[in-house]
């Protein structure tokens, strides 16, 4: 078996493990969310989300630094430079320690003041809210310190371990719900404390596993100013990218609140919940692919890197298409079935947001290509600025034009398309990426397949009365239609041969 075939097999296996983890986590989350709401009560549940949200916003540093750590560890693994690998891990861990101290000081001064002076919390729950804040802060710092170990596991592509630990964490959260139901202690304080304990246990598991299996994860003080500056610079530009996404998400939410009533914000929230579930289906695949793109670049194997970028862009889009097409067609029924009502604009919001997600899913492997080079200043400055432009453009249209709230997502859709081509231009500059071939082999067939796949389901949908049977029938037709056109027009000869052989082997077994 060739090296490329082994890599493809590893990606498939890792993706499967991540999907098993996802389905288990989602199933438990659906079961526990209602019970937890009952155990805490609406008021305490709201307080926890607001207080925890303040801390989570501070944790945006973690996202930026986590990407940097994964990139540099994966790159050195691809190079096979294990001395440098240990140096990178130790330097990253040192940066995490420094960030943790900065976060602690900032949170105890600014965050605590904001909690007690700006947030609307009933007077009789201020005491509990402060305890929850401290527990949430410690959980955030604990998550920061666990990130280097998670990065090691992902860099080594041990997604089965990542999945198992995720399942353990979910089981522990299930235990939390049980303890809340049987305890007579203040539920809000107890919940905050138990979440912290789960976080600590999970971090200990990550640390023990990594130290026992990967020599580079044993921290030893190492100082190299150029490496330190390089990692901070890379993380700084990642932070700009993370903040641009935060500005877009929260900025558009605030704009909708400024120009319309809170019911519009609720519709947006519902749409994003549906989109979040759909997003999980391609995120797991992308997580499994990402390390291989970086390793190919580290080995200077650009040909295989380009092939993997093409393939992962296509498959990410196909996964979104398979999952979202029935939901896009049957959006009113799905929301009614879930909520028992159909808030205004929710259908339009959901459809637009899912289409935006499909475009961004195709673009993610291009982002990883830029990250693999280590030179992300150009990428983040251009793409991050385009993302931020969502807010001023939407504000201008809402302020000076007679537009409905849907316009903010139309703007977002247009900017996502522009950002996709901007990404292509950037990676062309960085690694001489074959842009025209990407448009011909990825973009064009993806759009063509999406248009073909929707025809028959739409005809069936329009010819039937709304019911659970029609929803099931349309969903089955969507999947069959999508798979048929993906196979006919969306796969290369080699991919068709590999898929056919894999299916035949499974049947023989």
Order of alpha helices (4+ residues) and beta strands (2+ residues): alpha-alpha-alpha-alpha-alpha-alpha-alpha-alpha-alpha-alpha-alpha-alpha-alpha-alpha-alpha-alpha-alpha-alpha-alpha
